[in-house]
Amino acid sequence: MSVPSPPPRTLYRDPPDAGTATAIGEANLLPANTSAGVAHCALGSIPIRHNGATPWDGPCRLLIRPEQVVLHRDAIEHAPTAIVVELQYHALARIRLTGDRDQALVARVPGELELSPGDKVWIEVVGEGRVWSSGEGAER
């Protein structure tokens, strides 16, 4: 008897591995380090889901979906900044972190936020990230 596949929403939110995460939708995969249930990366400290797995501390790959990356035109204290590189249908923005954190990301853009390539934005991450060991990309 085969095991039923999880529903698409579950796969999108909690993919079993990074390959599945990128195959089923836009995904931001960032190098990070976990410590005490938090991933520390170029975007700051992001709480993570463990989904019943045993938490661990150390290097990992962090999944942040584009809808979790909220862009702001006004400065937010201690928030990472990025430059808008490209807009797709004014629904997705490709951005690049500024400074020494040279990391490309994708963010969903709400209709009321008007952006153009070259604009500086401040980034806020909402919700929890999903992590895998950076050594093997396996689920943890």
C-alpha positions in Angstrom: 0.0 0.0 0.0 1.4 3.4 -1.0 1.5 6.4 1.4 -0.8 9.2 0.2 0.9 12.4 -0.9 0.5 15.4 1.3 -1.9 18.1 0.0 -0.3 20.8 -2.2 -0.7 23.5 0.5 1.2 21.3 3.0 4.0 20.6 0.4 4.3 24.3 -0.2 4.5 25.2 3.4 6.5 22.2 4.7 8.4 20.6 1.8 10.4 17.6 2.7 13.6 19.0 1.1 15.0 22.0 -0.7 14.5 20.5 -4.1 10.8 20.1 -3.5 10.6 23.6 -2.1 12.0 25.1 -5.4 10.0 22.7 -7.6 6.6 23.7 -6.3 7.0 27.5 -6.1 9.3 30.5 -5.8 11.6 30.0 -2.8 14.3 31.9 -1.1 17.0 29.5 0.2 19.5 31.2 2.4 22.6 30.0 4.3 22.0 30.2 8.0 22.9 28.9 11.4 20.4 27.6 13.9 20.5 28.1 17.6 17.7 27.6 20.1 15.0 27.3 17.5 16.0 30.4 15.6 17.9 30.7 12.2 20.4 33.5 12.0 21.0 34.7 8.4 21.4 37.8 6.3 17.8 38.8 7.0 18.3 38.6 10.8 16.9 36.1 13.3 14.0 34.0 12.0 12.0 31.6 14.1 11.9 28.1 12.5 9.4 25.2 12.4 10.7 21.8 13.5 7.6 19.8 12.6 8.2 17.2 15.2 11.9 16.8 14.3 14.6 17.1 16.9 15.9 20.7 16.8 19.7 21.1 16.3 22.2 23.9 16.3 24.5 24.5 13.4 24.7 25.4 9.7 21.5 25.0 7.7 19.6 26.1 4.6 16.7 28.3 5.4 13.5 28.5 3.3 11.6 31.8 3.2 8.7 32.0 0.8 8.3 35.3 -1.2 5.1 36.2 0.6 7.0 36.2 3.9 9.4 38.9 2.6 7.6 42.2 3.3 9.1 45.2 1.6 8.9 48.7 3.0 9.7 52.0 1.3 10.2 53.8 4.7 13.2 53.0 6.9 12.8 50.4 9.6 15.4 50.5 12.4 17.8 47.5 12.3 16.0 46.0 9.2 18.2 44.8 6.3 18.0 46.8 3.2 17.9 45.8 -0.5 17.8 47.3 -3.9 15.0 46.3 -6.3 16.6 44.6 -9.3 13.5 43.6 -11.3 9.7 43.6 -11.1 7.6 40.9 -12.7 4.0 41.9 -13.4 4.3 44.2 -10.4 3.6 41.1 -8.3 7.1 39.8 -7.7 10.2 41.8 -7.0 13.7 40.4 -7.4 15.8 42.2 -4.9 19.5 42.1 -3.8 20.6 42.8 -0.2 22.9 45.7 0.2 26.2 45.9 1.9 28.3 42.8 2.5 25.3 40.5 2.5 25.2 40.0 -1.3 22.1 37.8 -1.4 19.4 37.8 -4.1 15.8 37.3 -2.9 12.2 37.2 -4.3 9.4 39.1 -2.6 5.7 39.3 -3.4 4.6 43.0 -3.8 1.2 44.1 -2.7 -0.7 46.2 -5.3 -0.5 49.4 -3.3 3.3 49.4 -3.1 4.8 51.1 -6.1 8.4 50.1 -6.8 10.8 50.6 -9.6 14.2 48.9 -10.3 16.9 50.7 -8.3 14.6 51.6 -5.4 15.9 51.0 -1.9 13.6 48.9 0.4 13.7 47.7 4.0 12.9 44.1 4.6 10.7 42.5 7.3 10.3 38.7 7.4 7.0 37.4 8.7 6.2 33.9 10.0 8.5 31.0 10.5 11.2 29.6 8.2 11.8 25.9 7.3 15.4 24.5 7.6 17.4 21.6 6.4 21.0 20.7 7.3 23.4 22.5 5.0 25.5 19.4 4.8 23.1 17.2 3.0 20.0 19.2 2.4 18.1 16.5 4.3 15.0 17.2 6.4 15.7 17.9 10.0 
